[in-house]
Amino acid sequence: MTRCLLALGSNLGDRAAMLSEATSAVASLQNCQLIARSRWHETTPVGGPEGQCAFLNGVLLLETEVPPQELCEALLRIEAALGRQRAVRWDARAIDIDLLLYGVEKIATPELTVPHPRMSFRRFVLEPAAEIAGAMVHATSGWTVAGLLSHLRAAPRYVAVTSANTAIADWLASQLATELGCPRLEEMGAHVDPQAIESVEDAAALLKQSHWQAVPELSARLPGGQGCDLRGVSPVVSGFWRGTLAAADRLDASPLGCLFAEGEVNPALVIAIDLPANEKFPKKLFSENFEKNVVSQSMSRQEFGELLDRPGIGPLARIQTDDPTVVLQEAVAAVGSAWP
């Protein structure tokens, strides 16, 4: 029997009754045994159309002999039987049932991705999951469920944006700063050109804890300092991530050596733009200076993908699309999911 974790959510009609009915349907599946259910948590909708009602969210812990693809198909049938309709992305829904974890398996097919690709940074998933399965391991990050949640709660409010193409990372960081009213780390005290940060040495001064403690706007985003209660505080955003810089400089002698450094502030959330193998995205962004900005590539797409696959990163929003509008929507939703 394999232990697996399911997320349930509803924000239409009698939400509690719908979640109860879905739980009963899941518990009735052949070769499945319901082990535990979290409390229902009321949460604010993130990312979808405006005007939605609040969600009730919860998590189920199962033991099952059903293979993951068959289990996912059974969950879709339950959703359909309970009235789930899929017309608009992230729209209000009577019921939503997602397969989060299937033991420690990693699955990446067109039909199914496990662990769930957005689980590691979604508080509305991690909080109920930690109630009943805090020790379960999120296979791609290598962190426990409780560890991911604790990191989002305790880490500085800092989002590092990264891409194999530094110009694209800088674009998204600027868009996020404008959309969310976030400050840019590159502009906090050092007054540097965001695209001039090309190495770990360039970034070190901005990431030093002493630097953060000396700049009021950054200090307010450090837990335990003057920003002890961080509710409602927007994160600071950078257009670089130490891990990418160190890997590009070949400073990754140890498995996690390029990801974290003692005495430096590490991001609570990494947003990675992992582009498809085509040039549609930079051509849409940089139509007049395409050749110049393609040269901004700091590493190959394969190297970048291998870096993101490395365990230990923690909460990671990995965005894989060549549509700039969707990239920004995904990034905004990721920040809103981490800090509702």
Order of alpha helices (4+ residues) and beta strands (2+ residues): beta-alpha-beta-beta-beta-alpha-beta-beta-beta-alpha-beta-beta-alpha-beta-alpha-alpha-alpha-alpha-beta-alpha-beta-alpha-alpha-alpha-beta-alpha
